[in-house]
């Protein structure tokens, strides 16, 4: 018989980080916040990072819009019986802000960093470079993980494949920095004018055709400015990759009791295993529970409504039981909440993550 994974409660108590993956619309953001509340109730100093561009985490927690990468304290609804209370903070990913911080860190001088920030090609790449958001999410994860204010980082990733891309981003950056064309572009060039060799001229002209002829000189300047900084970016990417794959970083797959999301959850679990990452938990949100039958003399419509509700609840039980994931995980099943207030709903969800 397949062995069971430790319950998510153990991850909340011992992990340095919990990364949530799942299809869109399954309550991943709410789960991240609820797990954060549960962990804070156990005395953890938690920060929740959302990589979701819709910024739903901030809205769900009822917070005003935060500035770029600002870490905001969140009120915790705390039962009176609990004595040990930690803290909960939340922040949104701002890829441009995170990249700017990296440039400031690795540029040899303040003047070089300023020149890079002002370079038009750099500004264009910040807005449009494929994979930038995913790598900056991984880098922001590293920043928060090494921030002494927190002892648990919870990451709410983008839906499905984009969430997996966050895991692959550090290795992709390393491959880019080590690529022959990139090495040619950043190769040291002698002389005040840094005369371009034939290969570099061709590469720069190709870039100019993509971003516009007016940016050709900016492209040349861009690669000249980044000369000597590639080692810092490569080493940092390697560090981020190590942190993501650390035994103290736990991964949870989030779903609802529906065929599509459960299939996506199974696919994500396979993707993690393909990367030699062992998922730690399955979270099933919005679970319906069976309710008692109404009194015999109750209205017929009420009887039908209860029967329909219980039929759906039993169907969900069957779908979860038939999922291959339940052969590996003991699923954390989070009931549908009955609160109109978003923060109260999160507090109710958090109870599912604090019960064995």
C-alpha positions as CSV (number, residue, x, y, z in Angstrom):
1,X,0.0,0.0,0.0
2,X,1.3,3.5,-0.9
3,X,2.7,5.5,2.0
4,X,0.9,8.6,3.2
5,X,2.5,12.0,3.1
6,X,2.7,14.0,6.4
7,X,-0.4,16.2,6.9
8,X,-0.1,19.8,5.9
9,X,-0.2,20.7,9.6
10,X,3.3,19.4,9.9
11,X,4.5,21.6,7.0
12,X,2.9,24.6,8.7
13,X,4.8,23.8,11.9
14,X,8.2,23.0,10.4
15,X,8.7,24.2,6.9
16,X,10.6,27.3,5.9
17,X,8.4,27.8,2.9
18,X,5.1,26.4,1.4
19,X,4.5,26.8,-2.3
20,X,1.0,26.3,-3.6
21,X,0.3,25.1,-7.2
22,X,-3.1,24.6,-8.8
23,X,-5.4,25.4,-11.7
24,X,-7.0,28.8,-11.9
25,X,-10.1,29.5,-9.9
26,X,-9.6,26.7,-7.3
27,X,-9.1,29.1,-4.3
28,X,-5.3,28.9,-4.3
29,X,-4.9,32.5,-3.2
30,X,-7.5,32.1,-0.4
31,X,-5.7,28.9,0.6
32,X,-2.4,30.7,0.9
33,X,-3.9,33.4,3.1
34,X,-5.8,30.8,5.2
35,X,-2.6,28.7,5.7
36,X,-0.9,31.9,6.7
37,X,-3.5,32.6,9.4
38,X,-3.3,29.0,10.6
39,X,0.5,29.2,10.9
40,X,0.4,32.6,12.6
41,X,-2.0,31.1,15.2
42,X,0.7,28.6,15.9
43,X,3.3,31.4,16.5
44,X,4.9,31.5,13.1
45,X,6.0,34.8,11.6
46,X,4.4,34.4,8.2
47,X,4.6,36.3,4.9
48,X,2.4,35.4,2.0
49,X,3.7,36.3,-1.5
50,X,1.2,36.4,-4.4
51,X,2.5,36.1,-7.9
52,X,-1.0,36.4,-9.2
53,X,-1.2,39.6,-11.3
54,X,-4.9,40.1,-10.4
55,X,-3.7,41.0,-6.9
56,X,-6.5,39.0,-5.4
57,X,-4.7,38.3,-2.1
58,X,-4.6,42.0,-1.2
59,X,-8.3,42.3,-2.0
60,X,-9.3,39.1,-0.2
61,X,-7.5,40.3,3.0
62,X,-9.4,43.7,2.8
63,X,-6.2,45.7,2.5
64,X,-5.6,49.0,0.6
65,X,-3.5,48.8,-2.5
66,X,0.2,48.5,-1.5
67,X,3.2,50.1,-3.1
68,X,5.5,48.0,-5.2
69,X,6.8,45.0,-3.2
70,X,5.6,46.6,0.0
71,X,5.1,44.1,2.8
72,X,1.8,44.8,4.6
73,X,0.8,43.6,8.1
74,X,-2.5,41.7,8.1
75,X,-5.0,41.6,11.0
76,X,-5.5,38.0,12.3
77,X,-8.9,37.0,13.6
78,X,-7.7,35.1,16.7
79,X,-9.9,32.7,18.8
80,X,-9.7,33.7,22.5
81,X,-8.5,30.3,23.5
82,X,-5.2,30.6,21.7
83,X,-2.3,32.1,23.5
84,X,0.6,31.8,21.1
85,X,0.0,34.2,18.2
86,X,2.7,35.0,15.6
87,X,2.3,37.5,12.8
88,X,1.0,37.6,9.2
89,X,2.2,39.8,6.4
90,X,1.3,39.9,2.7
91,X,3.0,41.3,-0.4
92,X,2.5,41.2,-4.2
93,X,5.2,40.6,-6.8
94,X,6.4,43.6,-8.7
95,X,8.8,42.2,-11.3
96,X,10.3,45.5,-12.3
97,X,11.0,46.5,-8.7
98,X,12.6,43.1,-8.0
99,X,14.8,43.3,-11.1
100,X,15.9,46.8,-10.3
101,X,17.0,45.7,-6.9
102,X,19.1,42.9,-8.5
103,X,20.7,45.4,-10.9
104,X,21.5,47.7,-7.9
105,X,23.0,44.7,-6.1
106,X,25.2,43.4,-8.9
107,X,26.2,46.6,-10.7
108,X,29.8,47.5,-9.7
109,X,28.9,51.2,-9.2
110,X,25.9,53.3,-8.6
111,X,26.5,55.1,-11.9
112,X,26.4,51.8,-13.8
113,X,23.2,50.8,-12.1
114,X,21.6,54.2,-13.0
115,X,22.7,53.9,-16.6
116,X,21.1,50.4,-16.8
117,X,17.8,51.6,-15.4
118,X,17.7,54.5,-17.9
119,X,18.6,52.3,-20.9
120,X,15.6,52.0,-23.2
121,X,16.2,48.4,-24.1
122,X,16.3,47.5,-20.4
123,X,13.0,49.3,-19.9
124,X,11.5,47.4,-22.8
125,X,12.7,44.1,-21.6
126,X,11.3,44.7,-18.1
127,X,7.8,45.1,-19.8
128,X,8.0,42.3,-22.3
129,X,10.7,39.7,-21.7
130,X,9.3,36.2,-21.6
131,X,9.8,34.5,-18.3
132,X,10.8,37.6,-16.4
133,X,7.8,37.4,-14.0
134,X,8.6,33.8,-13.2
135,X,12.2,34.4,-12.4
136,X,11.5,37.6,-10.4
137,X,8.9,35.6,-8.4
138,X,11.7,33.1,-7.6
139,X,14.0,35.9,-6.6
140,X,11.4,37.6,-4.5
141,X,10.9,34.3,-2.8
142,X,14.6,34.2,-2.0
143,X,14.5,37.7,-0.6
144,X,11.6,36.9,1.8
145,X,13.1,33.6,2.8
146,X,16.2,35.3,3.9
147,X,14.4,38.2,5.6
148,X,14.9,37.8,9.4
149,X,11.4,39.2,10.1
150,X,9.8,36.0,8.8
151,X,10.2,32.3,9.5
152,X,7.7,31.0,7.0
153,X,7.1,32.1,3.4
154,X,3.9,31.0,1.6
155,X,3.9,31.5,-2.2
156,X,0.7,31.7,-4.1
157,X,1.8,30.9,-7.7
158,X,0.1,31.7,-11.0
159,X,-2.3,29.0,-12.4
160,X,-1.0,25.6,-13.5
161,X,1.8,25.8,-16.1
162,X,2.8,29.3,-15.1
163,X,3.3,28.1,-11.6
164,X,5.6,25.3,-12.8
165,X,7.5,28.0,-14.8
166,X,8.4,29.7,-11.5
167,X,10.3,26.5,-10.5
168,X,12.1,26.3,-13.9
169,X,13.0,30.0,-14.1
170,X,16.3,29.9,-12.2
171,X,17.7,27.1,-14.4
172,X,16.5,28.9,-17.5
173,X,18.3,32.1,-16.5
174,X,21.5,30.1,-15.9
175,X,21.2,28.5,-19.4
176,X,20.7,32.0,-20.9
177,X,23.7,33.5,-19.1
178,X,25.9,30.5,-20.2
179,X,24.6,30.6,-23.8
180,X,27.3,31.1,-26.4
181,X,25.5,34.1,-28.0
182,X,25.0,35.8,-24.7
183,X,28.6,35.1,-23.8
184,X,29.7,36.7,-27.1
185,X,27.6,39.8,-26.4
186,X,29.1,40.2,-23.0
187,X,32.6,39.4,-23.9
188,X,35.1,42.1,-22.7
189,X,36.0,44.5,-25.5
190,X,39.0,46.7,-25.4
191,X,39.1,50.4,-26.2
192,X,37.1,53.4,-25.1
193,X,34.5,52.8,-27.9
194,X,34.3,49.0,-27.2
195,X,34.6,48.3,-30.9
196,X,32.1,45.5,-31.9
197,X,33.3,42.4,-33.6
198,X,31.4,40.9,-36.5
199,X,29.4,38.4,-34.4
200,X,28.4,41.1,-31.9
201,X,27.4,43.5,-34.7
202,X,25.1,40.9,-36.2
203,X,23.5,40.1,-32.8
204,X,23.0,43.8,-32.0
205,X,21.4,44.4,-35.4
206,X,19.1,41.5,-34.9
207,X,18.0,43.0,-31.6
208,X,17.5,46.3,-33.3
209,X,15.2,44.8,-35.9
210,X,13.0,43.4,-33.1
211,X,12.8,46.4,-30.8
212,X,13.2,49.1,-33.5
213,X,16.1,50.7,-35.3
214,X,16.1,53.6,-32.9
215,X,17.0,51.3,-30.1
216,X,20.0,49.7,-31.8
217,X,22.5,52.0,-29.9
218,X,20.6,51.2,-26.7
219,X,21.1,47.5,-27.4
220,X,24.8,48.0,-27.8
221,X,25.0,50.1,-24.6
222,X,22.8,47.5,-22.8
223,X,25.2,44.6,-23.3
224,X,28.2,46.8,-22.6
225,X,26.6,47.9,-19.3
226,X,26.0,44.4,-18.2
227,X,29.6,43.3,-18.8
228,X,31.0,41.6,-15.7
229,X,27.6,41.3,-14.0
230,X,26.7,37.9,-15.4
231,X,28.4,35.9,-12.7
232,X,26.3,37.6,-10.0
233,X,23.1,36.7,-11.9
234,X,24.2,33.1,-12.5
235,X,25.2,32.6,-8.9
236,X,22.0,34.1,-7.6
237,X,19.9,31.9,-10.0
238,X,21.8,28.8,-8.6
239,X,21.0,29.9,-5.0
240,X,17.4,30.4,-5.8
241,X,17.1,27.0,-7.4
242,X,18.7,25.4,-4.4
243,X,16.2,27.2,-2.0
244,X,13.2,26.1,-4.1
245,X,14.4,22.5,-4.0
246,X,15.4,22.5,-0.4
247,X,13.8,19.9,1.9
248,X,12.5,22.8,4.0
249,X,10.5,24.1,1.1
250,X,7.3,22.1,0.9
251,X,4.8,22.1,-2.1
252,X,1.1,21.7,-1.9
253,X,-1.3,21.1,-4.8
254,X,-4.7,22.9,-4.6
255,X,-7.9,21.7,-6.3
256,X,-11.6,21.5,-6.0
257,X,-13.6,18.3,-6.1
258,X,-14.2,18.6,-9.9
259,X,-12.8,16.5,-12.7
260,X,-10.9,19.3,-14.4
261,X,-9.1,20.8,-11.4
262,X,-8.3,17.3,-10.0
263,X,-6.8,16.3,-13.4
264,X,-4.7,19.5,-13.3
265,X,-3.7,18.7,-9.7
266,X,-2.5,15.2,-10.8
267,X,-0.6,16.7,-13.7
268,X,1.1,19.3,-11.4
269,X,2.0,16.5,-9.0
270,X,3.6,14.6,-11.8
271,X,5.5,17.8,-12.9
272,X,6.9,18.2,-9.4
273,X,8.0,14.6,-9.3
274,X,9.6,14.9,-12.8
275,X,11.7,17.7,-11.2
276,X,12.6,15.4,-8.2
277,X,10.3,17.4,-5.9
278,X,8.1,15.5,-3.6
279,X,4.7,17.2,-3.1
280,X,3.7,17.4,0.6
281,X,0.0,17.9,0.5
282,X,-3.3,18.0,-1.5
283,X,-5.8,20.7,-0.6
284,X,-9.4,20.3,-1.8
285,X,-11.4,23.5,-1.5
286,X,-15.1,24.3,-1.4
287,X,-16.1,20.9,-0.2
288,X,-19.8,20.3,0.4
289,X,-20.7,18.2,3.4
290,X,-23.9,16.2,3.7
291,X,-26.6,17.7,5.8
292,X,-29.3,15.9,7.9
293,X,-32.6,15.2,6.3
294,X,-35.3,17.8,7.2
295,X,-38.3,16.9,9.4
296,X,-40.8,14.6,7.8
297,X,-43.4,17.4,7.7
298,X,-41.0,19.9,6.0
299,X,-41.9,21.3,2.6
300,X,-41.3,19.1,-0.4
301,X,-39.0,21.7,-2.0
302,X,-36.8,21.6,1.1
303,X,-36.5,17.8,0.9
304,X,-35.6,18.0,-2.8
305,X,-33.0,20.7,-2.1
306,X,-31.4,18.6,0.7
307,X,-31.4,15.5,-1.4
308,X,-29.7,17.4,-4.3
309,X,-27.1,18.9,-2.0
310,X,-26.3,15.6,-0.5
311,X,-26.1,13.9,-3.9
312,X,-23.5,16.5,-5.0
313,X,-21.6,16.0,-1.7
314,X,-21.5,12.2,-2.2
315,X,-20.4,12.7,-5.9
316,X,-17.6,14.9,-4.7
317,X,-16.5,12.2,-2.2
318,X,-16.4,9.7,-5.0
319,X,-14.4,12.0,-7.3
320,X,-11.8,12.6,-4.6
321,X,-11.7,8.9,-3.7
322,X,-11.1,7.9,-7.3
323,X,-8.3,10.5,-7.9
324,X,-4.8,8.9,-8.0
325,X,-3.7,11.7,-5.7
326,X,-5.5,10.3,-2.8
327,X,-3.4,7.1,-3.0
328,X,-0.4,9.3,-2.1
329,X,-1.9,12.1,0.0
330,X,-4.3,12.5,2.9
331,X,-6.3,15.3,1.4
332,X,-6.9,18.4,3.5
333,X,-10.6,19.1,2.7
334,X,-11.7,22.7,3.2
335,X,-15.5,23.1,3.5
336,X,-17.4,25.8,1.6
337,X,-17.4,28.9,3.8
338,X,-20.7,30.6,5.0
339,X,-19.3,34.1,5.7
340,X,-19.9,37.1,3.6
341,X,-16.9,38.9,5.2
342,X,-13.8,37.8,3.3
343,X,-11.5,37.9,6.4
344,X,-14.0,35.9,8.5
345,X,-14.2,33.4,5.6
346,X,-10.4,33.0,5.6
347,X,-10.4,32.5,9.4
348,X,-13.0,29.7,8.9
349,X,-10.9,28.2,6.2
350,X,-7.8,28.3,8.5
351,X,-9.5,25.9,10.9
352,X,-9.2,23.2,8.3
353,X,-5.4,23.6,8.4
354,X,-5.2,23.5,12.2
355,X,-7.1,20.2,12.7
356,X,-5.4,16.8,12.4
